[in-house]
Amino acid sequence: MPFSLETLHAEYEEKATLYERLCKELVIQISQLLADAGITTVFPVEWRVKTWESIHDKCERNKLEPKVLGEITDIAGLRLVVLFKRDLDTTCDIISKHFEVLKKEDAGVRLAEDQFGYGS
């Protein structure tokens, strides 16, 4: 099947609600796993589903030509912030144990000593 933004958009419209339901279920599961491990988050786990505009812009900007929506790996996303740095490894282990991790990055290594930010 050749690349078509119109076809991709139609698939997005069809599946956006499923991505939202997936995110809500993942929030429940991850929150429970963290609670069971005694890990405190700074605020409740957040989630988002990319808008069609964001997907369209990403395809244009990166010259992507996905044949199906599933070829885009960041349509849905969650964010959790743990209270203590010491909980990072345990949190990563819990996620890796229960979910397939496609990419892992330590955002903290990108910051210079005089910069402020968060690790992700």
N, C-alpha and C positions, 0 to 999 in steps of 0.2 A: 504494500500500500504506500503510495507516495505521500510526502509531507503536504499537509493542507491546514492552514490556520483555521479555516472555517470548520473542518472536521474536528480539529482539536478543541475549538470553542464549543461545539455541540457536545462533545464528550465531557468537557468541563461542566457545562450546564446540567448534564445528566447526573454527574457524580459528585458535585460539590457538597451536597447534603450528606452523602456517604462519608466524605472526608471529615466533615464536621462531627458526625456521629463517632467516627474512629477516634478523633482527638478527644472527645468527651470521655470515651471508654478508656483510652490510654491514661488520661488524667486520673481517673478513678483507680486504675490498676497501679500506676506508679506511685501515687500518693499513699496507697495502702502498703506497698512494698517498702517505701521509705519509713512509714510509721512503724511497721513491724521491725525494722532495723534500728529504730530509735533515732532516726535522722530528722532534724528539724529544718524546715525550709523557711526562708525569710518571708515569703508570702506564698499564697496558693500557686500551684503549678498553672502556668498560663499556656494558652494554645492559640494557633491561628491557622487559617487556610488561606493560601495566596489568592488574591483577587485575579480575575481574568486579565485585567490590565497589567498586573505585575508579571503574570506568566507570559503574556504577549511581549511586554518590554524585555523580559529576560531572553526570550527566543530571538528577538531582533538584535539586542545588544551583543549576545554571545554567538549569533549566527547558528542557533540550534534549529534542527529540523526533526523533532520527535514525531514518530509515526503514531504513537499513542501517548496518552497522558501519563501513563505509568513509567515512561522513560525519563520523566522529570522527577528527580528524587527529593525535592524540597517543597512539594505542594502543601503538605501539612507539616506543622512543626510545633514542638512544645518547648517551653523554657521553665527551668526550675533553678532556683538559687538556694544553695544550702547556707546555713548560718555560719558554719565553721569550716575552715579550709581542711581541717583533719578529716572531714566527712567526704571529701571529693573522691578519693580512691574507692571507698566503700560504695558510694553512689554509682560510680562508673562500673564497678564490679556487678552491682545489682542489675543495672541496665543491660550490660553485656550478657549476663546470665539468662535474662528473660526475653531479650529482643536481639534481632540481628542488627549489628552496628555497621553501617555502610562507610562512615567516615568519622574520624575522631581528630579533634584539633585542640591544642592548648592555646587559646587566644592570648593568654598572659605573656607568652614568649614574644609576641609582636610589639609589646609595649617597652619603650625605653625607660630608663630609671626616672626621668622627669615627667613621665606621662601617667595619667590616672585612667583606670578602666577596670574591667572585670574579666575574670577568666571564664571560659566557656568550653 
